[in-house]
Amino acid sequence: MRGLHADTGYLLYRLGLRSGQLFNGFLQESGLRLRHYALLRLLATSGGALQRELSTTLGYDPSAIVGLVDDLEKLDFAERRPSPDDRRSRIVVLTEAGRGFLRDTDEAGLRVTNELLGPLDATERDALHALLLRIAEDGLN
């Protein structure tokens, strides 16, 4: 019988949990969670998106997106604006305060990644990232 650590899926699951714990720990002071951080990072690269697009891209339930955006609006990190294509729709965009928060958390995010990937050298980290990206692009779309 195979041992638990022989199961790659289980290892990915456990590392995902650990990564989430580390990220949530560094975000704790801000009152945000990893889900908020992921949404902010997505907004930083998208220039804004409809809530349903955010839900699809992040893989979050649409009702969760509403709450996350509400939280980010309260902190002035994001705002809903009328869509130029459809007046009934609102797009979510990152504010300057949100950009500043992301800049301020860049170093802490790197520390979390370094702690998680501590056993790997730079070449191994690059290879792991490339492999995970390949899997994510194929399996999460």
C-alpha angles and dihedrals in degrees: 000000000000120000120242093252090056088071109089093196091056092049091051090049093051093046089049090053091048092048090051091050092051094046093046089050093056091044094048096097092055093051090237130120133213091269090060091047092051090050092050092049090050092049090049090061100035105052088227138322143198114267091245089054090051090050092052096044095047095037092234126140110262091239089056091054091056091055093044092051090047089054092048092048091054088057091044090240094122138012139197115237132181112270113246088219100048124020090205092059128073127210122211115228134182116249127216088257088055091050090050091051091052092049090050092050097046094092094045090049090053090050090053091050091047091051092049094046096037096124092058128080121225095269092050091048091052091048092048091049092049092049094047091047090052091050092045093049091051101036105034101050 
